[in-house]
Amino acid sequence: MNSVFVIWKDNEDGMWHPVAKLTRLNGGFRFNYTKGAGHKNFIALPRMEDLSKVYHSSVLFSFFTNRLIPTNRPEFKKMLEWSDIDLSTYDELDLLGVSGGARQTDEFRIIPEPKITLNNEYKIRFFISGVRYLSTESSDRMKKLYPREELKLIYENDNEHDCNAILVSTTENIKVGYCPKYFNSDIRKLLNDEILKKYSLNVAKINLDAPAPYKVLCEFTAEWPSGFIPLISDEYEAYTTNHALV
C-alpha cells in the first residue's frame, strides 16, 4: 500500500497544512480529506467538495494526473532521471512524492507517507530546498556534490521564516540548502531521540541540468524508534469518521 499526502499553503499566514491523503489500494485509488482541510481558508477540490466523504477510483484522480508530465513527452524521462526512478518500476505516487507535484498556478505539494522499512528504518528521499537562493560560495560547492556524498543537518532555530528550519550542509559546513519544511518535525524528533541520535544523509543524485528545485536529491535514513509515529500532527488524521480508514 503506497500513500501520499496533499499539503496546502495558506497564503494568509504562509503556513502549510496537510489537507488530504491518496492511497493506492487493491488496484485502484482512495482519496480522503484530513483534519487539516477543516482550515477556515481551505476550499475543497473540484468535484470532491464533501470533506467527510471517501472517494474511490480505478484510475488516478485528475488533481494528481495534472501534476504529472505525460509519459509521451521527453520531459517525463528527464523527471524520472532527476528523481532517480527506474522506468521499469515507475509508480505515479512515488514520482509525485519525490517531485512534490508542484504547479505554478496553485499552492499545493505532494509528500510521501514515511513507512518503516524491513530493516526497521525511517527512510525518505527529497530534493533540497532553497538552492536558488544560495550564495556564490554555496552554489559553487553544490555543483561539486557527488552521489553518496555525506551531508549534515543543522538546526536553524533563529530562522525568521521557520523556527523549525533544518539546514543542509557539507561535512566542511558549507550550506547547500534546506530540508523541506514538511519533514522538519519528523527529522527533529528522530534526531532528538535520547537513544537514537544517529542518522545518515547522503546525496542520491545531482542534476546540474535541472531547474533549481530538482538539482540535489538526498536520502535521509534513521533507525525507527519503538513507538515512533511519523507526521504526528492531528492535521494528518482522517477528517472522516469512516471506520474503513482506521
Contacts in CASP RR format, 6 or more apart in sequence:
PFRMAT RR
TARGET T0000
AUTHOR 0000-0000-0000
METHOD contacts of the structure
MODEL  1
MNSVFVIWKDNEDGMWHPVAKLTRLNGGFRFNYTKGAGHKNFIALPRMED
LSKVYHSSVLFSFFTNRLIPTNRPEFKKMLEWSDIDLSTYDELDLLGVSG
GARQTDEFRIIPEPKITLNNEYKIRFFISGVRYLSTESSDRMKKLYPREE
LKLIYENDNEHDCNAILVSTTENIKVGYCPKYFNSDIRKLLNDEILKKYS
LNVAKINLDAPAPYKVLCEFTAEWPSGFIPLISDEYEAYTTNHALV
1 23 0 8 1.000
1 24 0 8 1.000
1 25 0 8 1.000
2 23 0 8 1.000
2 24 0 8 1.000
2 91 0 8 1.000
2 93 0 8 1.000
2 94 0 8 1.000
3 21 0 8 1.000
3 22 0 8 1.000
3 23 0 8 1.000
3 24 0 8 1.000
3 93 0 8 1.000
3 112 0 8 1.000
3 113 0 8 1.000
4 21 0 8 1.000
4 22 0 8 1.000
4 93 0 8 1.000
4 96 0 8 1.000
4 97 0 8 1.000
4 110 0 8 1.000
4 111 0 8 1.000
4 112 0 8 1.000
4 113 0 8 1.000
5 18 0 8 1.000
5 20 0 8 1.000
5 21 0 8 1.000
5 22 0 8 1.000
5 34 0 8 1.000
5 110 0 8 1.000
5 111 0 8 1.000
5 112 0 8 1.000
5 113 0 8 1.000
5 231 0 8 1.000
5 236 0 8 1.000
6 18 0 8 1.000
6 19 0 8 1.000
6 20 0 8 1.000
6 21 0 8 1.000
6 22 0 8 1.000
6 63 0 8 1.000
6 108 0 8 1.000
6 109 0 8 1.000
6 110 0 8 1.000
7 16 0 8 1.000
7 17 0 8 1.000
7 18 0 8 1.000
7 19 0 8 1.000
7 108 0 8 1.000
7 109 0 8 1.000
7 110 0 8 1.000
7 111 0 8 1.000
7 182 0 8 1.000
8 16 0 8 1.000
8 17 0 8 1.000
8 18 0 8 1.000
8 19 0 8 1.000
8 39 0 8 1.000
8 42 0 8 1.000
8 107 0 8 1.000
8 108 0 8 1.000
9 15 0 8 1.000
9 16 0 8 1.000
9 17 0 8 1.000
9 107 0 8 1.000
9 108 0 8 1.000
9 109 0 8 1.000
10 16 0 8 1.000
10 17 0 8 1.000
10 39 0 8 1.000
10 41 0 8 1.000
10 42 0 8 1.000
10 107 0 8 1.000
11 41 0 8 1.000
11 107 0 8 1.000
12 41 0 8 1.000
16 109 0 8 1.000
16 181 0 8 1.000
16 182 0 8 1.000
17 36 0 8 1.000
17 39 0 8 1.000
17 42 0 8 1.000
17 235 0 8 1.000
18 34 0 8 1.000
18 36 0 8 1.000
18 231 0 8 1.000
18 233 0 8 1.000
18 235 0 8 1.000
18 236 0 8 1.000
19 33 0 8 1.000
19 34 0 8 1.000
19 36 0 8 1.000
19 37 0 8 1.000
19 38 0 8 1.000
19 39 0 8 1.000
19 42 0 8 1.000
19 235 0 8 1.000
20 31 0 8 1.000
20 32 0 8 1.000
20 33 0 8 1.000
20 34 0 8 1.000
20 37 0 8 1.000
20 45 0 8 1.000
21 31 0 8 1.000
21 32 0 8 1.000
21 33 0 8 1.000
21 34 0 8 1.000
21 113 0 8 1.000
21 236 0 8 1.000
21 238 0 8 1.000
22 29 0 8 1.000
22 30 0 8 1.000
22 31 0 8 1.000
22 61 0 8 1.000
22 64 0 8 1.000
22 93 0 8 1.000
23 29 0 8 1.000
23 30 0 8 1.000
23 31 0 8 1.000
24 91 0 8 1.000
24 93 0 8 1.000
27 58 0 8 1.000
28 56 0 8 1.000
28 57 0 8 1.000
28 58 0 8 1.000
28 59 0 8 1.000
29 56 0 8 1.000
29 57 0 8 1.000
29 58 0 8 1.000
29 59 0 8 1.000
29 60 0 8 1.000
29 61 0 8 1.000
30 54 0 8 1.000
30 55 0 8 1.000
30 56 0 8 1.000
31 48 0 8 1.000
31 54 0 8 1.000
31 55 0 8 1.000
31 56 0 8 1.000
31 57 0 8 1.000
31 61 0 8 1.000
32 53 0 8 1.000
32 54 0 8 1.000
32 55 0 8 1.000
32 238 0 8 1.000
32 239 0 8 1.000
32 240 0 8 1.000
32 242 0 8 1.000
32 245 0 8 1.000
33 44 0 8 1.000
33 51 0 8 1.000
33 52 0 8 1.000
33 238 0 8 1.000
33 239 0 8 1.000
33 240 0 8 1.000
34 235 0 8 1.000
34 236 0 8 1.000
34 237 0 8 1.000
34 238 0 8 1.000
34 239 0 8 1.000
35 234 0 8 1.000
35 235 0 8 1.000
35 236 0 8 1.000
35 237 0 8 1.000
35 238 0 8 1.000
35 239 0 8 1.000
36 42 0 8 1.000
36 235 0 8 1.000
36 236 0 8 1.000
36 239 0 8 1.000
37 44 0 8 1.000
37 51 0 8 1.000
37 239 0 8 1.000
38 51 0 8 1.000
38 239 0 8 1.000
44 50 0 8 1.000
44 51 0 8 1.000
45 63 0 8 1.000
48 55 0 8 1.000
48 61 0 8 1.000
48 63 0 8 1.000
51 239 0 8 1.000
51 240 0 8 1.000
52 239 0 8 1.000
52 240 0 8 1.000
52 241 0 8 1.000
52 242 0 8 1.000
53 240 0 8 1.000
54 240 0 8 1.000
54 242 0 8 1.000
54 244 0 8 1.000
54 245 0 8 1.000
55 61 0 8 1.000
60 92 0 8 1.000
64 92 0 8 1.000
64 96 0 8 1.000
64 110 0 8 1.000
65 92 0 8 1.000
66 103 0 8 1.000
67 96 0 8 1.000
67 100 0 8 1.000
67 101 0 8 1.000
67 102 0 8 1.000
67 103 0 8 1.000
67 108 0 8 1.000
67 110 0 8 1.000
68 92 0 8 1.000
68 95 0 8 1.000
68 96 0 8 1.000
68 101 0 8 1.000
69 75 0 8 1.000
69 76 0 8 1.000
69 79 0 8 1.000
70 76 0 8 1.000
77 87 0 8 1.000
78 210 0 8 1.000
79 95 0 8 1.000
79 99 0 8 1.000
79 214 0 8 1.000
80 86 0 8 1.000
80 87 0 8 1.000
80 90 0 8 1.000
80 95 0 8 1.000
81 207 0 8 1.000
82 205 0 8 1.000
82 207 0 8 1.000
82 210 0 8 1.000
82 214 0 8 1.000
82 217 0 8 1.000
83 95 0 8 1.000
83 98 0 8 1.000
83 99 0 8 1.000
83 205 0 8 1.000
83 214 0 8 1.000
83 217 0 8 1.000
84 125 0 8 1.000
84 204 0 8 1.000
84 205 0 8 1.000
84 217 0 8 1.000
85 94 0 8 1.000
85 95 0 8 1.000
85 98 0 8 1.000
93 112 0 8 1.000
94 112 0 8 1.000
96 110 0 8 1.000
97 110 0 8 1.000
97 111 0 8 1.000
97 112 0 8 1.000
98 112 0 8 1.000
98 125 0 8 1.000
98 126 0 8 1.000
98 127 0 8 1.000
98 217 0 8 1.000
99 110 0 8 1.000
99 127 0 8 1.000
99 214 0 8 1.000
100 109 0 8 1.000
100 110 0 8 1.000
100 111 0 8 1.000
101 108 0 8 1.000
101 109 0 8 1.000
101 110 0 8 1.000
102 108 0 8 1.000
102 109 0 8 1.000
102 213 0 8 1.000
109 182 0 8 1.000
111 180 0 8 1.000
111 182 0 8 1.000
111 183 0 8 1.000
112 124 0 8 1.000
113 230 0 8 1.000
113 231 0 8 1.000
114 122 0 8 1.000
114 123 0 8 1.000
114 124 0 8 1.000
114 186 0 8 1.000
114 230 0 8 1.000
114 231 0 8 1.000
116 122 0 8 1.000
116 224 0 8 1.000
117 123 0 8 1.000
117 224 0 8 1.000
120 223 0 8 1.000
120 224 0 8 1.000
121 221 0 8 1.000
121 222 0 8 1.000
121 223 0 8 1.000
121 224 0 8 1.000
122 186 0 8 1.000
122 190 0 8 1.000
122 220 0 8 1.000
122 221 0 8 1.000
122 222 0 8 1.000
122 223 0 8 1.000
122 224 0 8 1.000
122 228 0 8 1.000
122 230 0 8 1.000
123 219 0 8 1.000
123 220 0 8 1.000
123 221 0 8 1.000
124 183 0 8 1.000
124 219 0 8 1.000
124 220 0 8 1.000
125 204 0 8 1.000
125 217 0 8 1.000
125 218 0 8 1.000
125 219 0 8 1.000
125 220 0 8 1.000
126 179 0 8 1.000
126 180 0 8 1.000
126 183 0 8 1.000
126 217 0 8 1.000
126 218 0 8 1.000
126 220 0 8 1.000
127 180 0 8 1.000
127 213 0 8 1.000
127 214 0 8 1.000
127 215 0 8 1.000
127 216 0 8 1.000
127 217 0 8 1.000
127 218 0 8 1.000
128 168 0 8 1.000
128 176 0 8 1.000
128 177 0 8 1.000
128 178 0 8 1.000
128 179 0 8 1.000
128 215 0 8 1.000
128 216 0 8 1.000
128 218 0 8 1.000
129 177 0 8 1.000
129 178 0 8 1.000
129 179 0 8 1.000
129 180 0 8 1.000
129 181 0 8 1.000
129 213 0 8 1.000
130 177 0 8 1.000
130 178 0 8 1.000
130 212 0 8 1.000
131 139 0 8 1.000
131 142 0 8 1.000
131 176 0 8 1.000
131 177 0 8 1.000
131 212 0 8 1.000
131 213 0 8 1.000
131 215 0 8 1.000
131 216 0 8 1.000
132 212 0 8 1.000
132 213 0 8 1.000
134 142 0 8 1.000
134 175 0 8 1.000
134 176 0 8 1.000
134 177 0 8 1.000
135 175 0 8 1.000
137 174 0 8 1.000
138 174 0 8 1.000
138 175 0 8 1.000
138 176 0 8 1.000
138 177 0 8 1.000
141 170 0 8 1.000
141 174 0 8 1.000
141 176 0 8 1.000
142 176 0 8 1.000
142 177 0 8 1.000
142 215 0 8 1.000
142 216 0 8 1.000
143 208 0 8 1.000
145 170 0 8 1.000
145 176 0 8 1.000
145 203 0 8 1.000
145 206 0 8 1.000
145 216 0 8 1.000
146 203 0 8 1.000
146 206 0 8 1.000
147 203 0 8 1.000
147 204 0 8 1.000
147 205 0 8 1.000
147 206 0 8 1.000
148 202 0 8 1.000
148 203 0 8 1.000
149 170 0 8 1.000
149 202 0 8 1.000
149 203 0 8 1.000
150 171 0 8 1.000
150 200 0 8 1.000
150 201 0 8 1.000
150 202 0 8 1.000
151 168 0 8 1.000
151 169 0 8 1.000
151 170 0 8 1.000
151 171 0 8 1.000
151 176 0 8 1.000
151 201 0 8 1.000
151 202 0 8 1.000
151 203 0 8 1.000
151 218 0 8 1.000
152 168 0 8 1.000
152 169 0 8 1.000
152 170 0 8 1.000
152 171 0 8 1.000
152 173 0 8 1.000
152 201 0 8 1.000
153 166 0 8 1.000
153 167 0 8 1.000
153 168 0 8 1.000
153 179 0 8 1.000
153 187 0 8 1.000
153 191 0 8 1.000
153 199 0 8 1.000
153 201 0 8 1.000
153 220 0 8 1.000
154 166 0 8 1.000
154 167 0 8 1.000
154 168 0 8 1.000
154 169 0 8 1.000
155 165 0 8 1.000
155 166 0 8 1.000
155 167 0 8 1.000
155 188 0 8 1.000
156 165 0 8 1.000
156 166 0 8 1.000
156 167 0 8 1.000
156 178 0 8 1.000
157 163 0 8 1.000
157 165 0 8 1.000
159 165 0 8 1.000
162 181 0 8 1.000
162 184 0 8 1.000
164 181 0 8 1.000
164 184 0 8 1.000
164 185 0 8 1.000
164 188 0 8 1.000
165 178 0 8 1.000
165 179 0 8 1.000
165 181 0 8 1.000
165 184 0 8 1.000
166 178 0 8 1.000
166 179 0 8 1.000
166 184 0 8 1.000
166 187 0 8 1.000
166 188 0 8 1.000
167 175 0 8 1.000
167 177 0 8 1.000
167 178 0 8 1.000
167 179 0 8 1.000
168 175 0 8 1.000
168 176 0 8 1.000
168 177 0 8 1.000
168 178 0 8 1.000
168 179 0 8 1.000
168 201 0 8 1.000
168 218 0 8 1.000
169 175 0 8 1.000
169 176 0 8 1.000
169 177 0 8 1.000
170 176 0 8 1.000
176 216 0 8 1.000
177 216 0 8 1.000
179 187 0 8 1.000
179 220 0 8 1.000
183 220 0 8 1.000
185 231 0 8 1.000
185 232 0 8 1.000
185 233 0 8 1.000
186 230 0 8 1.000
186 231 0 8 1.000
187 199 0 8 1.000
187 220 0 8 1.000
187 222 0 8 1.000
189 228 0 8 1.000
189 232 0 8 1.000
190 196 0 8 1.000
190 199 0 8 1.000
190 222 0 8 1.000
190 225 0 8 1.000
190 228 0 8 1.000
191 197 0 8 1.000
191 199 0 8 1.000
191 222 0 8 1.000
193 225 0 8 1.000
193 228 0 8 1.000
195 225 0 8 1.000
196 222 0 8 1.000
196 223 0 8 1.000
196 225 0 8 1.000
198 222 0 8 1.000
198 223 0 8 1.000
199 220 0 8 1.000
199 221 0 8 1.000
199 222 0 8 1.000
200 219 0 8 1.000
200 220 0 8 1.000
200 221 0 8 1.000
200 222 0 8 1.000
201 218 0 8 1.000
201 219 0 8 1.000
201 220 0 8 1.000
201 221 0 8 1.000
202 218 0 8 1.000
202 219 0 8 1.000
203 216 0 8 1.000
203 217 0 8 1.000
203 218 0 8 1.000
204 217 0 8 1.000
204 218 0 8 1.000
204 219 0 8 1.000
205 216 0 8 1.000
205 217 0 8 1.000
206 215 0 8 1.000
206 216 0 8 1.000
206 217 0 8 1.000
207 214 0 8 1.000
207 215 0 8 1.000
207 216 0 8 1.000
207 217 0 8 1.000
208 215 0 8 1.000
238 245 0 8 1.000
END
